[in-house]
Amino acid sequence: KFVGTPIIQNGFIYVFSANEYIQAFNWETGKLSWALRLAPDVNLRLSSNALITTASEVIVGTNLGAVLILNPINGSIAWSWQIHEASDSQRELTQLPAGPDKFNSIVATPLVIERNLIVSNSESMTQNISLETKSAVWSYPIGSVAQPKSYKNAVIIGSSNGKIISLNKETGEVLWATNLTLDLSPIMSVFITKSNVI
């Protein structure tokens, strides 16, 4: 069965399936153009929501914390990026549990701002990755299962430990942060209204 929400771009319909394929169907004919199984062949597994496209890329997140950049026409993997876990000192800074991540999968749909990709693993790290230089612009040690949002010069993150955090989109510097949950449970989604209320 299909999982998540299909995306229509570049003359294709891109969709995940439960048997760990990403498939592209021709918009005009409905015929399958290509399919790529990302697990277990390359020891990767897809997350159902971590799919986004641009005019030149299909971007998917995996359950092992990797981001794959695919050719939208034929599905070949152009390059990949591994979201690393936070260090012990970084964890202390943002009040994350000590030790390795229990969950490092990429669950949330990444956010594309111009040619930069804002992506989080589900527990301990959010990064701004340049799609042009294929390198990290900045890293902030907190993860998310909610898609980040862009607002003016900021990236708004709903964190894995119950905070709403506003980061400067150019530098990753914290502009402000506020706790929303007393039990440190994750923020599941973030919305910004037309009247600029989060």
C-alpha positions, 0 to 999 in steps of 0.5 A: 500500500502507499503511505504518506502524501503523494507529490506532483512535480516535474511531470511525475507523481512521487509516492512512498509504498509500505514495502519501502519503495519510492515510485514515480508515475507519469502524470500524463499516462499514469504508467510507472516511470521508475521505482527505487527500493531503498531497503534492504538492498542498501540497508536503508528504510524509508520514513513515510513523511520525509519526502519533498521535491524541487525542480531538480531533486527528489529528497527522501529521509531514511530511518537511519538518519540519512537524507538521499538526493535523487534524480527526479527523472530516473530515481538514481541517487545523486548524493546522500547526507548523514545527520549525525547525533548530538555530542554529550556536551551539546545534549546538556546544552539543550537538555536532551537525554544523555547517551546515543539516540534511541531514534535517529530516523528522519520522520519530518518532511524537510524544509527547502529554503531557496537552495538550503535544506533544513532537516532533523533527525527525530531526536538530537540534531537539526541541520541546514544543508546547502544543496549546492555545496553539499555541506552543512551550513549550521547545526543545532543540537535538537531533533524534531518529528514536525516539519520546520517552518520558515518565518521572515529570517527565522526557521521555527522548530517544534523540538523532540523535547517539547520546545518551540525554537526560533533559529536564524536561518542564516547562522542557526543562532537561537533567536528565542525558545519556549517550553510547551510541554511539561513532560518533555514530549515532542511537538508533533506539528507546527503551524503559522497562521496568516496573522503570524501566530504559531 
